[in-house]
Amino acid sequence: MEPLIALVVGFLAARLAGLAGVEALDGWHPALRVGVAAMFLLTAFAHFFPPLRATLIEMVPPGLPRPALLVTVTGVLEAAGAAGVLIPATAPWAAGALLLMLVAMFPAKVSAARRRLRHADRLGPRAALQAVFIAAAALVIA
């Protein structure tokens, strides 16, 4: 739920700044880029904050090697993507990469739900939330 809050609050704050006269944020598209960046910066942070990191490592499907390394790499990629969506010239490419990551990492959410891990989201609500995140990234590409 926190990533959704970061997406919405980041979008609304940027949109308000645009309406208040910040030219770079004047429009829904630049504001959405800020919201997507805020969401991915928050999720990237979770990859390195010890209690949350342990949960993410636990969620990596058992068949994948080196779960801690995978969590680190995805955290770095999320942070890089968040920075990339803030730069107009790289925003479509960064958003596309983040969209692909969302799709590629969804099986880990499914695996965690099936294994009934204590921090795993129920699959239905998680799938709906993932669809919102994918849609936001797709709109940044547009």
Disulfide bonds with the S-S distance in Angstrom:
none
